[in-house]
Amino acid sequence: MPVYIRCLLFEDIPATLRDVDDAAVADFVETAETAGRLTLKGSRSSKAVLRNFNLVRDDRPTNAAILLFGKDPRRFFHNTQVHCFNFHGTEKRKPIASQQPYEGRLLQVIDEAVEFVLGKIDRRVGTRETSAQVPVTFEIPRPVILEAIVNAVAHRNYRSNGIVQVMVFADRMEVWNPGELPPELTPELLREPHGPIPRNPLIAEPLYRVKYVEKAGTGTTDMIADCKNAGLPEPDFEQRGPYFVVTVWRDWLTNDVATKLGLSERQIKAVTHVKVHGRITNKDYRELTEAIIRTSSRDLEDLVSKGVLRKVGLTGRNVHYVLSRIQDVKWTNRT
C-alpha cells in the first residue's frame, strides 16, 4: 500500500494568531511610523495590523505573517535560516574561520547577518573634526551589504529547501539566494533602471514600510552607485544553478581585472596572499611560488609597475608590498 505524504504549500501552515509576537508587531508599527511610511488609524491590535497588510486569511496568519512577526518561525519553516560564513582566503574551503546560522523573524535575521559581515570586513575610523561622534567607514558600504541580504531574504523561493548563504572572503562578499529572477528580469537588466517585481509581495510591503527596501526598483542600481563611490568595482549578478548570487568586491582587483592585466599564476597567487595576510615580502614570494630571487624580484616589480602592489620601504628586511588601493586610506583590519 503506497504511503502519501502531504506537503504544506507556502500559503498553507497550521499557525494561529497565538503564534504571532505582539511585541514584534508593535515594534514594527513604531519603526514604520518613525520612518514616515505608515499612518495607522483605528485599532493597533496585532490582528488589525496584520489585516491591514493582508497578512491574515480566514482569521489565521499567513506564512508571511509568521516569517515577519512569528514567535518562533522555526516551528513552521525549516529553510528560513541565513547562514553566514567567513573564509580565510578567496576560496570556499575548510578550515572555516567562523560561521553563524541566524534563525528567527526576518527583520531580526537581516540585522544579524549585516552585523556579521560588518564585523569581518575592514573599516576606517575618522576623527571628531566634523561631528561629536567618530565617523566609521566600512570598505563595503553598509547600504550595499543590507541591500544584498534584504534582496536575498525578500525575493528568495520559500518553497525551496535551500537556505540563504552569506559568505565573506578575503576579497569579496557573496550572497546566495535559493531562487531565480522573474522572467521579466535578467542579470544585465538589474544594472539598468527597472520597475519592482517582488517575488513575495506580502513580505516586501512591510520591509518597505521600515525602509529596508524601496518600491522604485532602484536597489541594484543604488548598489552599483554606492560601490563606485567607494572606489569598488560594480557588483556581479549571476544565476548559478538553483541559486541567484550577488558578489560584492572588497577591493578593486577582481579576477577579471587580474586577467586583463596579464598576471601570471605566480603573481595571482601572490596577490591572493596579500589579500589574506595584508602584505608580502620577497622571501614570502619565493616560498609561496618556489621562484628564484631574480624571478621573484622581477615579478614583484612588475606588479608595482602595473599598479597592483605598492612597495613599502627602501631596502633591507623591512621592504614589503601591499595591495594598491584606488583610495589611499588606512584600513583597520577586523577579520
N, C-alpha and C positions, 0 to 999 in steps of 0.2 A: 504494500500500500504506500503510495507516494506521500511525502511529508511536504506540506506547503507552509512557507514562512512568509508572513505578512510584513511587508516593509512599509513603514510610515512615510508618506510623502512629506516634502518640506513644509507644506501648509497644514499638515495633519499630525499634531502632537497632543498627548493627553494632559496638557497643562491647564490649570485653573488660575483665577485671579489671586488665589492664595500663594501662588508661586512667583508673584511679582513683588519686587522690593519697593515698598512705598517711598523709602528714603531716597532711593536712586531716581525715582520719578520726580520727586520734589527737587532734588539737586539739578536734574535736567531742566526743569521749568525755570529755576532761578538763573542758571547759566544762560539759557536761551533768551530770557528777558533782559539780562545784563548785556548780552550781545546785540540787543535791539532787533532780534529776529523772531520774537514771539510776544504777542499781546493776548493774554489769556483772559477770557471773560467767562463768568459763570463758575461752576464747580471746579475745584482743583484736586479732586479725588483722583487716585490712580486710574480708576476705570474711566472717568471723564476725560483725562488727559490722553489715555491710550485710544479712546474712541475718537478723539479729535484728530489723531494721526492714523486712523483706520487700522489700529493695532489690536482691535477686538472684533471677534467674529462669533456671533451667537453666544455672547457673554463669556467667551473664552479668549485668552490672549493668543495672538498669532505667534508663529515662530520668531518673527522679527521682534515682537514684544519681549519674548523671553531672552533672546540674544542681547537685546539692549538693556533690559531692566529686570531680568530674572534674578531671583535669589541665588540660584545655582544652575546656570545654563548647562553644566556638565551632566545633570540628571537626564537631559533630553537629547543632547548632542555630543557625539564623541569626536567630532572633527573640527571644532571651533578654535582649537589651540593655535597660538602663534609661537613658533619655536625659534628662538634666537641663538645664533652660533657666532663665536669669534675664533677665527683660524689664525695660526701663527704666520703663515705665508700667503701665497697667492693662489693656492690650490685647495680644494676640498678634500682634506686628508687628515688622518689621525697623526699625532695626538691633537685633540681639540683644546684650544686654550681655555675656553669657557663656553658654557651653553646654559640656556634657561628657557623652559617652557612656560608660557603665560596662558592661563585659562580664566574665564570669568566673563563678566559683561564686556561688551565690545569696546566701549569708551575707556574702560579701565585697562583692558589688554593693549589697546593702541598706545595709551600713555606709557605703559610699562615697556613696550617694545621700543618706542622712541628713546626713552631714557637709557635703555640697554645700549643702543647704538651710540648715543652721545657719550656714554661712559667709556667707549672703546676707541673712539677716533681722537684726533689731536685737536687742541684748542689754543687760541691766542688770548692772553689776558692783557687788557689795556690799562689805562690809568684813569684817575678820577678828575682829569682836567676839565671834562665837559659834563660830568654827571657825578652825583653823590655816590652812585653805585659803580663798581668796577665793571666795565664792559667786557663781555666774553664773546669771542667769535670762534665758531667751530669750523673746521676745514671743509665739512659739508654743511651748508646752511640748514638749520633746523627745519624750516618750512619744506625743504626738499625731502628730508627724511620723513616728516609727517605725511606729506602727500603720497609718497610711495607706499607707506604702510597702510594709510587710510584707504587708498585705492584697492589694495590687495584684500583688505577686510570687507570693504563695502561692495566690491564687484566680483568677489570670488563665487565659484559654483558650490553652494552649500549642499548639493546632492552628491558631490564628490567625496570620497573617503580621504582625499589628500588634506594636508594642513598647510597653512601659510608658513613659509620659512623666511627668516631674515638672517642673512649671513654677512659678517664683517670680515673682510680680508685685509691684507697689508696695503692693497692698492685700490680697493673698491668696496662698495656695499651692493649686495644683490637681494632683491625681494622676489620670492617665488610665490605666485598666486595660482592655486588649482582652478583653472578655468581658461576660457578663451575670450577674445574680443568679440563683441557683437558683429554680425555680418556687415553692418554699415561702416565699420571702422577697420583700419589696418594700422600696423605699427608706423608706417610712413605718415598716415593722416593724423596721428597723435602729435606730430610736430607742427601741425597747422591749426588755425582756429577751427573749432568744430563744436557742434551742439552736444549737450549732455545726453548720454544714453545709459542710464543706470540699470545694471542687471537686477539689483534688488532695491526697487524704489522705496519700499517701506522702511528699509534701513537707511537709505540715502537721505530721506527727508529730515529725520531727527538729527543726523550728522550735519546737515546744512544749518539747522536752527542753532547749533552751538559752534558754528564757524569752523567745522572740521573739513567741509567740502563746500564748493560753490556750485551753482546751477548753470554757470555760463560755459562750462566745458573748457575752462582755462587751466585746469590743474596741471596737465602735462606741459603746456606751453609756459606756464609760470615756472615749472621745474627747470626747463631749459634756460629761461632767462636768469633765474637765480644762480644756476651753475655757471653761466657765462660771467655774471657779475662777480662771482667768487674766483674767477680765473680757472675754472674747471671745464673739462670737455662736456659736451651735451650728453645727457643720459642715453643709454641704449634701451630700446623697447623691442622685445622679440618673443616669439612663441617657441617654446622648447617642449615638444610633445604635449602632454596634457597641462602644462604649466605656462602661464604668461610671466615673463621675467623682466624686471626693471633693474638695470645696472647703473649705479651712480659711482663715478670715479673719484678717488680721494686725491689724485694728483693729475697733472696734465699728460703724463707719459703713459698712454694706453697701449694695448697690444698693437693696435693699428698704427699708432704713431711710431712705435719701435720698428715695425716692419717697413714703414715708409722711409725711415732714417737709414735702413740697411744695416741694422745692428747684427753682429754675428751671434751665434749661440752662446759663445763665451761672454760676450757683452750683455746679452739679455739675462744670463744667469747672474752676472754681477749687479745689474740694475735691480733684479729681484732681491738680492742680498741687501742692497741699500734700503729698499723699501721696508724690509723686515727689521733690519738692525740699525738703520739710520745713517750708516757710514760704511766705507770700505777703504782699506789700505792696499798698497801694492802687494804686501805679503798676503793679505786676505785673498786678493785676486788670484795669486799664484796657487794658493792652497785650494781655492774653490774650483779653478779651471785647469790646474796642472800645467799652466803655461810657464815658460821660462821668463826670467826677469825682463829681457828685452821685449818680448811679446806683450807681457802684462803692462809695461810702461807705455808701449805704443797704443795698446787698446784703451788704456785709461786716458791718455792724451787725446785720442780720437773722440772719446765720449765727452771730454771737456770742450773740444773744438765744435762739436755738434750741439753744444748747449744742454746735453743730458745731465752731466755731472759738473759740479763746481769744486775746484781744488781749494783746500783749506791748509794753510801753512806753506812755507817756502822750501825748506829742506829738512832732512832728518826724519826721525821716527814719528814726529808729530804730524807729518803730512798725511792727510786723508782726503777722501772725496765724499761729497754729499749730493743728494739729488737737487738739481736746479729747480727753482720754482718760478712761475710767471710773476707771482707777487713775492717780493723779498721781505718775508715776515719770519719771525721766530716762533715756532710752534712748540708747545709743551706737550710731550707725548703722554697719553693717558692709558695706552694699551697695557 
